[in-house]
Amino acid sequence: MFSKVLIANRGEIAVRIIRACRELGMETVAVYSEADRQALHVRYADEAYLLGPSPSRESYLRGDKIITIAQKSGAGAIHPGYGFLAERADFAEACMEAGLAFIGPKPSSIAAMGDKAVARATVTRAGVPVVPGTEGEGSLADEDLLHLAPHIGFPLLIKATAGGGGKGMREVTNLEEMPALLISARREAEAAFGDGNVYLEKLLEGARHIEFQILADLHSNVIHLGERECSLQRRHQKLLEETPSPFVGDDQELRKRMGEVAVRAAQAVGYENAGTIEFLVDKDKNFFFLEMNTRLQVEHPVTEMVTGVDIVKEQIRIARGRQLRYSQENILMNGWAIECRINAEDPYNNFLPSTGRITHSLLPTGPGVRVDTGVYPGFEISPYYDSLISKLIVWGETRAEAVLRMRRALEEYKIVGVRTNVPFHQSLMDSHRFMGGQFDTRFVEERFSIGAIEEGKSTRPEIAAIIATLVAHEQTQRAAHIIQRNERDTSNWKWLSRWERLQR
C-alpha cells in the first residue's frame, strides 16, 4: 500500500493530481525539465527532481530516469497523467518490475487498447462495431497501406496507433498525396510517442465524436460515467467538450446502448482503472467504436462536475486495491458542464502557437466555475510542449445556463503576455449553430469563422497601443524607483525601545 506518488507529467494535469493526492493525505514527488524549473507543479509538490533538458525526448519521455527518481525519493507509485508515457505499455511494465504501482491500467490492457489497430481487432471480436479501416493486428508498411487505401475509400485518416490528441494524424483525399502524408504522420508520431506506426480509418462525414468515461477496479467491477460530446475540434484536436451530449439529448435508449457497449469493450481486455471509449456517431445515430484512451482524459473535469465523482481520486484508490465505491445505478448526471481549452495560440493568425512570459493573469470565479491551470504571472510559455494554458469548466442546471455562465467566465478571464484562443471561444458561445447543438467534427474548420462572428464590432487599435505604452511606462518607472535608506541605521521602533531602556 503506497503513500507517496510521483507524477510523471507537467502543467495543469500534474497540479490536478497533486491536489488529489493531498486530499487523500499522500505525499507527492514532481519531476521537471530545465524549461519547467519554475513550473507550478514543482512548487506544489513535496519534492521535485530535475529530469533533464527541455525537449520531452530528453526529459518527460525518459521512463528510466523517472523510475530511478521514484525509487530514490521513496515513492511507491507513479501517476502518468495524460500524454508522454501515459499509454506506453513498456513503461507500465517497467514500473511494475521496479516494484512501483502504476496508477493506470495493466500493461496488457494498454497494449491491447492503447494500440489503436489492436484495439479495433479486439473489440470486433467482442461484437463491438468499428469504423471501417485497416483490420488486423501489427504494423503495416507504407506499401501495404497504399494498397489497402482504395478498398477503404477516400476520404480517410492516417492515425498513429500510439497516443492521441491529433498527433500523427493526417486526412487523405486521394492516393497521390498519400505517400507524403504517411511520411509526415509517422515522423510526428515518432516524435510525440516514440512509435511511428500508423493505420488507416475511413473518415465518416457529418459524424459526432462522443466518448464514454469508464472506471474499472481490480475486482472485475466496470461502470461508465456517462458520455461527453467532443465534436468541436480543429485539426483533430479537441477544443471544447460538454456533458451530456446535446446530440444524445433525452434519448436514454441510445445512451444506455452506447454505455453498455463501452463497458463491454473495456471488459474485453480485462480493463482496470480509468479509461475512455470513443465513438463516432452518424446522423442516423449509428455508432462505431473509434478508439480507447487508456488513461485520464484532458476533458475529465466535465464528467466530475456532472456526476460528482472525483476521477483522479478513484484512480488512486483503484491502484491501491480498493473496490469501486459506485455501482452503475449510483451514477446520476446532474445538470450540464462545458469545458473550454484555453491555449497559447493566436486565433486570428491560423492558431499559430504563442510563446512568451505571462505578465498578468486574472482567473474567473463565482458559482459553478472551475479553472484547472499550471501557470501563473511570471511563468514563461515555452515552445517545447503543447500550448494548453488551462481548462475553464463551468456547470449549470441546463445547457442554456452553462453557456451563459461560460460567456461570463470567458469575459472575466484575462491573460496578458501571450495570445490566447479566448476570443475564439467567445465567438463560439455566440454561434447560433453551437447554441442549437447543430455541429459535427468538421464544424470549426468548415462552417465556423471567428472573423464572421466579430464582423461589425468596432476595434480601436490606437487606444490599445496607448494603454500598452502607459502600462509599460508605469512598470519601467516602478522598476527604476529607488527607496533611499533612512538616515538612521535602524527603524524608529528600535530607536524607541533603546530610548526606553536608557530611561530605566
LORO-390432 format. One record per residue (C-alpha): residue in three letters; x, y, z. Coordinates in nm, 3 decimals, decimal comma. Layout:
residues N
PT type      xx      yy      zz
PT  Ala       X       Y       Z
...
//
This chain:
residues 504
PT type      xx      yy      zz
PT  Met   0,000   0,000   0,000
PT  Phe   0,173   0,318  -0,119
PT  Ser   0,154   0,659   0,048
PT  Lys   0,380   0,861  -0,183
PT  Val   0,314   0,926  -0,553
PT  Leu   0,544   1,051  -0,827
PT  Ile   0,367   1,245  -1,101
PT  Ala   0,536   1,175  -1,434
PT  Asn   0,393   1,480  -1,608
PT  Arg   0,381   1,858  -1,611
PT  Gly   0,140   2,150  -1,637
PT  Glu  -0,218   2,161  -1,520
PT  Ile  -0,263   1,784  -1,502
PT  Ala   0,035   1,749  -1,267
PT  Val  -0,115   2,016  -1,041
PT  Arg  -0,453   1,841  -1,058
PT  Ile  -0,303   1,508  -0,947
PT  Ile  -0,101   1,672  -0,669
PT  Arg  -0,420   1,825  -0,528
PT  Ala  -0,600   1,490  -0,534
PT  Cys  -0,307   1,325  -0,352
PT  Arg  -0,305   1,596  -0,086
PT  Glu  -0,674   1,546  -0,018
PT  Leu  -0,602   1,176   0,029
PT  Gly  -0,318   1,256   0,271
PT  Met  -0,045   1,135   0,036
PT  Glu   0,299   1,286  -0,031
PT  Thr   0,386   1,390  -0,386
PT  Val   0,701   1,396  -0,598
PT  Ala   0,732   1,616  -0,908
PT  Val   0,973   1,582  -1,198
PT  Tyr   1,062   1,866  -1,429
PT  Ser   1,272   1,964  -1,728
PT  Glu   1,502   2,264  -1,744
PT  Ala   1,223   2,467  -1,907
PT  Asp   0,992   2,388  -1,613
PT  Arg   1,220   2,481  -1,323
PT  Gln   0,971   2,746  -1,210
PT  Ala   0,656   2,550  -1,301
PT  Leu   0,358   2,544  -1,065
PT  His   0,363   2,166  -1,019
PT  Val   0,724   2,194  -0,900
PT  Arg   0,621   2,447  -0,637
PT  Tyr   0,318   2,248  -0,520
PT  Ala   0,482   1,907  -0,478
PT  Asp   0,650   1,795  -0,156
PT  Glu   0,965   1,707  -0,353
PT  Ala   1,088   1,788  -0,703
PT  Tyr   1,367   1,640  -0,916
PT  Leu   1,528   1,756  -1,239
PT  Leu   1,479   1,515  -1,529
PT  Gly   1,696   1,673  -1,795
PT  Pro   1,699   1,920  -2,086
PT  Ser   1,384   2,089  -2,214
PT  Pro   1,293   1,863  -2,511
PT  Ser   1,046   1,597  -2,395
PT  Arg   1,250   1,319  -2,550
PT  Glu   1,531   1,404  -2,308
PT  Ser   1,308   1,460  -2,006
PT  Tyr   0,941   1,361  -1,975
PT  Leu   0,979   1,066  -2,212
PT  Arg   1,275   0,922  -2,018
PT  Gly   1,094   0,646  -1,834
PT  Asp   1,419   0,502  -1,698
PT  Lys   1,509   0,830  -1,526
PT  Ile   1,158   0,868  -1,386
PT  Ile   1,165   0,520  -1,232
PT  Thr   1,510   0,586  -1,083
PT  Ile   1,384   0,910  -0,926
PT  Ala   1,077   0,731  -0,789
PT  Gln   1,297   0,473  -0,618
PT  Lys   1,536   0,739  -0,489
PT  Ser   1,254   0,951  -0,344
PT  Gly   1,077   0,657  -0,182
PT  Ala   0,762   0,692  -0,392
PT  Gly   0,552   0,378  -0,406
PT  Ala   0,352   0,466  -0,718
PT  Ile   0,371   0,663  -1,042
PT  His   0,081   0,854  -1,197
PT  Pro   0,149   0,927  -1,566
PT  Gly  -0,129   1,182  -1,622
PT  Tyr  -0,200   1,204  -1,996
PT  Gly   0,035   1,227  -2,291
PT  Phe   0,405   1,146  -2,268
PT  Leu   0,430   0,794  -2,115
PT  Ala   0,066   0,752  -2,012
PT  Glu  -0,015   0,498  -2,285
PT  Arg   0,316   0,316  -2,304
PT  Ala   0,277  -0,047  -2,203
PT  Asp   0,654  -0,088  -2,171
PT  Phe   0,669   0,195  -1,916
PT  Ala   0,384   0,047  -1,711
PT  Glu   0,562  -0,290  -1,721
PT  Ala   0,891  -0,130  -1,613
PT  Cys   0,716   0,037  -1,318
PT  Met   0,578  -0,295  -1,200
PT  Glu   0,914  -0,469  -1,243
PT  Ala   1,071  -0,196  -1,028
PT  Gly   0,818  -0,264  -0,753
PT  Leu   0,618   0,053  -0,821
PT  Ala   0,241   0,074  -0,857
PT  Phe   0,132   0,219  -1,192
PT  Ile  -0,178   0,433  -1,145
PT  Gly  -0,344   0,327  -1,464
PT  Pro  -0,439   0,008  -1,649
PT  Lys  -0,222  -0,302  -1,654
PT  Pro   0,034  -0,328  -1,936
PT  Ser  -0,162  -0,593  -2,127
PT  Ser  -0,467  -0,364  -2,145
PT  Ile  -0,256  -0,071  -2,264
PT  Ala  -0,101  -0,293  -2,530
PT  Ala  -0,439  -0,422  -2,642
PT  Met  -0,630  -0,092  -2,638
PT  Gly  -0,354   0,168  -2,649
PT  Asp  -0,250   0,038  -2,989
PT  Lys  -0,545   0,155  -3,198
PT  Ala  -0,514  -0,117  -3,461
PT  Val  -0,504  -0,394  -3,200
PT  Ala  -0,795  -0,230  -3,017
PT  Arg  -1,010  -0,241  -3,328
PT  Ala  -0,943  -0,612  -3,372
PT  Thr  -1,007  -0,680  -3,001
PT  Val  -1,344  -0,504  -2,980
PT  Thr  -1,453  -0,651  -3,313
PT  Arg  -1,412  -0,998  -3,162
PT  Ala  -1,626  -0,877  -2,869
PT  Gly  -1,905  -0,780  -3,109
PT  Val  -1,849  -0,403  -3,092
PT  Pro  -1,899  -0,216  -3,424
PT  Val  -1,590  -0,032  -3,553
PT  Val  -1,524   0,237  -3,813
PT  Pro  -1,409   0,071  -4,140
PT  Gly  -1,032   0,071  -4,177
PT  Thr  -0,721  -0,145  -4,185
PT  Glu  -0,809  -0,452  -3,986
PT  Gly  -0,578  -0,697  -3,818
PT  Glu  -0,301  -0,658  -3,567
PT  Gly   0,058  -0,548  -3,604
PT  Ser   0,228  -0,279  -3,810
PT  Leu   0,182  -0,226  -4,184
PT  Ala   0,441  -0,086  -4,424
PT  Asp   0,363   0,215  -4,642
PT  Glu   0,324  -0,012  -4,945
PT  Asp   0,057  -0,217  -4,766
PT  Leu  -0,133   0,095  -4,657
PT  Leu  -0,121   0,239  -5,010
PT  His  -0,260  -0,087  -5,144
PT  Leu  -0,544  -0,101  -4,888
PT  Ala  -0,647   0,266  -4,908
PT  Pro  -0,861   0,243  -5,228
PT  His  -1,052  -0,053  -5,080
PT  Ile  -1,142   0,153  -4,770
PT  Gly  -1,235   0,454  -4,981
PT  Phe  -1,148   0,823  -4,965
PT  Pro  -1,155   1,045  -4,770
PT  Leu  -0,973   0,859  -4,494
PT  Leu  -0,748   0,926  -4,197
PT  Ile  -0,392   0,820  -4,127
PT  Lys  -0,374   0,773  -3,749
PT  Ala  -0,093   0,693  -3,508
PT  Thr  -0,152   0,361  -3,334
PT  Ala   0,001   0,500  -3,013
PT  Gly  -0,120   0,810  -2,830
PT  Gly  -0,382   1,060  -2,940
PT  Gly  -0,457   1,432  -2,928
PT  Gly  -0,441   1,462  -3,307
PT  Lys  -0,068   1,383  -3,314
PT  Gly   0,041   1,168  -3,606
PT  Met  -0,295   1,214  -3,779
PT  Arg  -0,346   1,322  -4,141
PT  Glu  -0,653   1,347  -4,361
PT  Val  -0,617   1,196  -4,708
PT  Thr  -0,846   1,280  -5,002
PT  Asn  -0,665   1,093  -5,282
PT  Leu  -0,395   0,832  -5,340
PT  Glu  -0,148   1,075  -5,499
PT  Glu  -0,099   1,282  -5,182
PT  Met  -0,089   0,981  -4,951
PT  Pro   0,285   0,886  -4,962
PT  Ala   0,398   1,229  -4,839
PT  Leu   0,128   1,235  -4,570
PT  Leu   0,232   0,891  -4,448
PT  Ile   0,590   1,012  -4,402
PT  Ser   0,485   1,323  -4,208
PT  Ala   0,237   1,130  -3,993
PT  Arg   0,497   0,870  -3,899
PT  Arg   0,753   1,141  -3,822
PT  Glu   0,513   1,330  -3,593
PT  Ala   0,401   1,009  -3,418
PT  Glu   0,760   0,907  -3,357
PT  Ala   0,843   1,247  -3,209
PT  Ala   0,533   1,258  -2,988
PT  Phe   0,506   0,897  -2,869
PT  Gly   0,830   0,725  -2,964
PT  Asp   0,633   0,499  -3,201
PT  Gly   0,590   0,580  -3,569
PT  Asn   0,340   0,307  -3,651
PT  Val   0,014   0,420  -3,820
PT  Tyr  -0,308   0,270  -3,954
PT  Leu  -0,593   0,381  -4,183
PT  Glu  -0,951   0,462  -4,093
PT  Lys  -1,249   0,571  -4,302
PT  Leu  -1,344   0,936  -4,245
PT  Leu  -1,715   0,946  -4,160
PT  Glu  -1,851   1,277  -4,284
PT  Gly  -2,103   1,465  -4,073
PT  Ala  -2,029   1,247  -3,769
PT  Arg  -2,030   1,337  -3,400
PT  His  -1,743   1,244  -3,166
PT  Ile  -1,894   1,108  -2,844
PT  Glu  -1,699   0,929  -2,572
PT  Phe  -1,782   0,740  -2,253
PT  Gln  -1,581   0,760  -1,932
PT  Ile  -1,500   0,418  -1,785
PT  Leu  -1,398   0,320  -1,432
PT  Ala  -1,293  -0,038  -1,353
PT  Asp  -1,145  -0,178  -1,032
PT  Leu  -0,925  -0,481  -0,967
PT  His  -1,229  -0,688  -0,869
PT  Ser  -1,393  -0,705  -1,215
PT  Asn  -1,637  -0,419  -1,149
PT  Val  -1,678  -0,192  -1,452
PT  Ile  -1,904   0,113  -1,480
PT  His  -1,938   0,415  -1,709
PT  Leu  -1,992   0,775  -1,602
PT  Gly  -2,198   0,887  -1,899
PT  Glu  -2,097   1,049  -2,226
PT  Arg  -1,904   1,356  -2,332
PT  Glu  -1,958   1,548  -2,655
PT  Cys  -1,617   1,615  -2,816
PT  Ser  -1,714   1,707  -3,173
PT  Leu  -1,578   2,062  -3,168
PT  Gln  -1,227   2,003  -3,297
PT  Arg  -0,967   2,168  -3,512
PT  Arg  -0,711   1,952  -3,691
PT  His  -0,846   1,659  -3,486
PT  Gln  -0,755   1,840  -3,163
PT  Lys  -1,047   1,889  -2,924
PT  Leu  -1,127   2,250  -2,838
PT  Leu  -1,444   2,226  -2,631
PT  Glu  -1,619   1,939  -2,453
PT  Glu  -1,952   1,914  -2,280
PT  Thr  -2,166   1,662  -2,098
PT  Pro  -2,430   1,543  -2,156
PT  Ser  -2,414   1,539  -2,534
PT  Pro  -2,674   1,768  -2,698
PT  Phe  -2,693   1,513  -2,980
PT  Val  -2,784   1,226  -2,748
PT  Gly  -3,009   1,459  -2,550
PT  Asp  -3,306   1,283  -2,398
PT  Asp  -3,250   0,962  -2,595
PT  Gln  -3,194   0,743  -2,289
PT  Glu  -3,208   0,427  -2,500
PT  Leu  -2,913   0,541  -2,716
PT  Arg  -2,720   0,647  -2,406
PT  Lys  -2,784   0,308  -2,244
PT  Arg  -2,679   0,110  -2,554
PT  Met  -2,360   0,310  -2,604
PT  Gly  -2,274   0,281  -2,235
PT  Glu  -2,323  -0,095  -2,240
PT  Val  -2,103  -0,129  -2,548
PT  Ala  -1,835   0,086  -2,382
PT  Val  -1,837  -0,136  -2,074
PT  Arg  -1,823  -0,448  -2,292
PT  Ala  -1,525  -0,310  -2,483
PT  Ala  -1,339  -0,248  -2,155
PT  Gln  -1,426  -0,594  -2,025
PT  Ala  -1,291  -0,749  -2,347
PT  Val  -0,937  -0,672  -2,231
PT  Gly  -0,989  -0,709  -1,856
PT  Tyr  -0,952  -0,334  -1,817
PT  Glu  -0,864  -0,171  -1,483
PT  Asn  -0,856   0,192  -1,366
PT  Ala  -0,987   0,492  -1,566
PT  Gly  -1,024   0,493  -1,943
PT  Thr  -1,235   0,634  -2,223
PT  Ile  -1,418   0,459  -2,505
PT  Glu  -1,458   0,692  -2,804
PT  Phe  -1,730   0,657  -3,068
PT  Leu  -1,822   0,820  -3,396
PT  Val  -2,198   0,860  -3,434
PT  Asp  -2,357   0,929  -3,772
PT  Lys  -2,667   1,136  -3,845
PT  Asp  -2,890   0,830  -3,804
PT  Lys  -2,746   0,761  -3,458
PT  Asn  -2,550   0,457  -3,571
PT  Phe  -2,236   0,446  -3,357
PT  Phe  -1,894   0,292  -3,423
PT  Phe  -1,601   0,226  -3,192
PT  Leu  -1,323   0,473  -3,270
PT  Glu  -1,055   0,403  -3,009
PT  Met  -0,990   0,363  -2,639
PT  Asn  -0,771   0,603  -2,447
PT  Thr  -0,610   0,400  -2,170
PT  Arg  -0,550   0,698  -1,945
PT  Leu  -0,706   1,002  -1,786
PT  Gln  -0,859   1,240  -2,041
PT  Val  -0,796   1,614  -2,064
PT  Glu  -1,173   1,667  -2,052
PT  His  -1,241   1,457  -1,741
PT  Pro  -1,350   1,762  -1,531
PT  Val  -1,685   1,799  -1,709
PT  Thr  -1,776   1,446  -1,604
PT  Glu  -1,667   1,522  -1,248
PT  Met  -1,885   1,835  -1,241
PT  Val  -2,196   1,648  -1,355
PT  Thr  -2,158   1,316  -1,168
PT  Gly  -1,978   1,436  -0,853
PT  Val  -1,716   1,161  -0,892
PT  Asp  -1,351   1,263  -0,841
PT  Ile  -1,195   1,053  -1,117
PT  Val  -0,832   1,111  -1,012
PT  Lys  -0,902   1,005  -0,655
PT  Glu  -1,081   0,696  -0,786
PT  Gln  -0,775   0,615  -0,997
PT  Ile  -0,555   0,622  -0,688
PT  Arg  -0,800   0,418  -0,480
PT  Ile  -0,827   0,156  -0,754
PT  Ala  -0,447   0,133  -0,779
PT  Arg  -0,439   0,069  -0,402
PT  Gly  -0,669  -0,231  -0,450
PT  Arg  -0,993  -0,071  -0,331
PT  Gln  -1,329  -0,164  -0,477
PT  Leu  -1,529   0,097  -0,666
PT  Arg  -1,747   0,298  -0,431
PT  Tyr  -2,013   0,329  -0,701
PT  Ser  -2,236   0,094  -0,893
PT  Gln  -2,393   0,186  -1,228
PT  Glu  -2,721   0,269  -1,051
PT  Asn  -2,540   0,527  -0,834
PT  Ile  -2,422   0,730  -1,132
PT  Leu  -2,665   1,015  -1,191
PT  Met  -2,597   1,302  -1,431
PT  Asn  -2,696   1,629  -1,268
PT  Gly  -2,704   1,944  -1,480
PT  Trp  -2,472   2,037  -1,766
PT  Ala  -2,098   2,110  -1,784
PT  Ile  -1,883   2,270  -2,056
PT  Glu  -1,504   2,285  -2,080
PT  Cys  -1,306   2,530  -2,295
PT  Arg  -0,939   2,456  -2,353
PT  Ile  -0,750   2,783  -2,316
PT  Asn  -0,443   2,756  -2,540
PT  Ala  -0,150   2,988  -2,603
PT  Glu  -0,220   3,043  -2,971
PT  Asp  -0,339   3,322  -3,199
PT  Pro  -0,692   3,256  -3,331
PT  Tyr  -0,657   3,549  -3,574
PT  Asn  -0,340   3,407  -3,730
PT  Asn  -0,429   3,047  -3,813
PT  Phe  -0,393   2,947  -3,446
PT  Leu  -0,016   2,976  -3,452
PT  Pro   0,138   2,894  -3,111
PT  Ser   0,225   3,193  -2,896
PT  Thr   0,522   3,183  -2,660
PT  Gly   0,643   3,433  -2,401
PT  Arg   0,610   3,531  -2,038
PT  Ile   0,268   3,570  -1,876
PT  Thr   0,278   3,914  -1,717
PT  His  -0,076   3,920  -1,580
PT  Ser  -0,347   3,661  -1,518
PT  Leu  -0,695   3,712  -1,374
PT  Leu  -0,891   3,389  -1,330
PT  Pro  -1,272   3,384  -1,339
PT  Thr  -1,450   3,273  -1,024
PT  Gly  -1,803   3,251  -0,891
PT  Pro  -2,073   2,982  -0,870
PT  Gly  -2,022   2,684  -1,098
PT  Val  -1,681   2,795  -1,232
PT  Arg  -1,362   2,589  -1,213
PT  Val  -1,019   2,660  -1,362
PT  Asp  -0,751   2,388  -1,387
PT  Thr  -0,420   2,555  -1,469
PT  Gly  -0,048   2,514  -1,430
PT  Val   0,063   2,871  -1,499
PT  Tyr   0,085   3,198  -1,306
PT  Pro   0,201   3,558  -1,367
PT  Gly   0,572   3,541  -1,444
PT  Phe   0,560   3,189  -1,588
PT  Glu   0,705   3,150  -1,936
PT  Ile   0,523   2,957  -2,208
PT  Ser   0,797   2,765  -2,390
PT  Pro   0,790   2,615  -2,741
PT  Tyr   0,880   2,266  -2,616
PT  Tyr   0,536   2,141  -2,511
PT  Asp   0,171   2,170  -2,609
PT  Ser   0,005   2,510  -2,592
PT  Leu  -0,253   2,429  -2,322
PT  Ile  -0,257   2,703  -2,056
PT  Ser  -0,564   2,597  -1,863
PT  Lys  -0,905   2,437  -1,875
PT  Leu  -1,206   2,657  -1,800
PT  Ile  -1,500   2,450  -1,679
PT  Val  -1,848   2,568  -1,591
PT  Trp  -2,161   2,394  -1,459
PT  Gly  -2,525   2,489  -1,498
PT  Glu  -2,860   2,329  -1,426
PT  Thr  -2,932   2,339  -1,800
PT  Arg  -2,722   2,372  -2,116
PT  Ala  -2,850   2,727  -2,166
PT  Glu  -2,736   2,825  -1,817
PT  Ala  -2,397   2,661  -1,871
PT  Val  -2,350   2,855  -2,198
PT  Leu  -2,439   3,186  -2,030
PT  Arg  -2,204   3,107  -1,742
PT  Met  -1,923   3,023  -1,983
PT  Arg  -1,975   3,355  -2,160
PT  Arg  -1,942   3,537  -1,830
PT  Ala  -1,634   3,338  -1,728
PT  Leu  -1,461   3,398  -2,061
PT  Glu  -1,528   3,769  -2,027
PT  Glu  -1,364   3,769  -1,682
PT  Tyr  -1,061   3,564  -1,789
PT  Lys  -0,765   3,795  -1,852
PT  Ile  -0,419   3,677  -1,964
PT  Val  -0,151   3,927  -2,065
PT  Gly   0,184   3,837  -2,219
PT  Val   0,083   3,575  -2,474
PT  Arg  -0,200   3,546  -2,722
PT  Thr  -0,476   3,301  -2,633
PT  Asn  -0,778   3,146  -2,801
PT  Val  -1,022   3,307  -2,555
PT  Pro  -1,170   3,522  -2,838
PT  Phe  -1,235   3,204  -3,037
PT  His  -1,434   3,051  -2,750
PT  Gln  -1,625   3,376  -2,702
PT  Ser  -1,722   3,372  -3,069
PT  Leu  -1,818   3,006  -3,042
PT  Met  -2,050   3,081  -2,749
PT  Asp  -2,224   3,339  -2,973
PT  Ser  -2,266   3,097  -3,265
PT  His  -2,629   3,010  -3,328
PT  Arg  -2,535   2,663  -3,455
PT  Phe  -2,344   2,593  -3,134
PT  Met  -2,628   2,721  -2,918
PT  Gly  -2,862   2,493  -3,111
PT  Gly  -2,630   2,193  -3,079
PT  Gln  -2,608   2,169  -3,459
PT  Phe  -2,245   2,083  -3,522
PT  Asp  -2,018   1,792  -3,608
PT  Thr  -1,645   1,717  -3,615
PT  Arg  -1,597   1,940  -3,925
PT  Phe  -1,793   2,239  -3,795
PT  Val  -1,500   2,452  -3,675
PT  Glu  -1,290   2,400  -3,987
PT  Glu  -1,564   2,424  -4,249
PT  Arg  -1,859   2,623  -4,115
PT  Phe  -1,728   2,850  -3,842
PT  Ser  -1,525   3,169  -3,870
PT  Ile  -1,422   3,388  -3,581
PT  Gly  -1,398   3,681  -3,823
PT  Ala  -1,758   3,638  -3,939
PT  Ile  -1,887   3,635  -3,583
PT  Glu  -1,696   3,951  -3,492
PT  Glu  -1,770   4,136  -3,817
PT  Gly  -1,914   4,476  -3,740
PT  Lys  -1,757   4,502  -3,397
PT  Ser  -1,550   4,820  -3,371
PT  Thr  -1,183   4,792  -3,286
PT  Arg  -0,964   5,080  -3,173
PT  Pro  -0,602   4,965  -3,208
PT  Glu  -0,471   5,316  -3,135
PT  Ile  -0,636   5,310  -2,790
PT  Ala  -0,489   4,968  -2,718
PT  Ala  -0,145   5,095  -2,822
PT  Ile  -0,169   5,398  -2,592
PT  Ile  -0,278   5,186  -2,295
PT  Ala   0,004   4,936  -2,358
PT  Thr   0,255   5,223  -2,370
PT  Leu   0,126   5,368  -2,041
PT  Val   0,144   5,028  -1,870
PT  Ala   0,500   4,971  -1,993
PT  His   0,600   5,320  -1,876
PT  Glu   0,450   5,261  -1,531
PT  Gln   0,634   4,931  -1,495
PT  Thr   0,961   5,094  -1,601
PT  Gln   0,915   5,376  -1,352
PT  Arg   0,834   5,131  -1,075
PT  Ala   1,144   4,923  -1,153
PT  Ala   1,364   5,236  -1,156
PT  His   1,222   5,378  -0,833
PT  Ile   1,487   5,384  -0,560
PT  Ile   1,393   5,387  -0,195
PT  Gln   1,654   5,585  -0,006
PT  Arg   1,799   5,446   0,313
PT  Asn   1,684   5,601   0,638
PT  Glu   1,927   5,849   0,793
PT  Arg   1,949   5,625   1,095
PT  Asp   2,066   5,267   1,066
PT  Thr   1,750   5,115   1,208
PT  Ser   1,377   5,166   1,244
PT  Asn   1,201   5,416   1,469
PT  Trp   1,060   5,128   1,675
PT  Lys   1,407   5,009   1,767
PT  Trp   1,517   5,362   1,848
PT  Leu   1,215   5,397   2,077
PT  Ser   1,295   5,071   2,258
PT  Arg   1,655   5,185   2,308
PT  Trp   1,538   5,521   2,446
PT  Glu   1,303   5,341   2,690
PT  Arg   1,588   5,119   2,815
PT  Leu   1,804   5,426   2,878
PT  Gln   1,529   5,587   3,090
PT  Arg   1,501   5,289   3,329
//
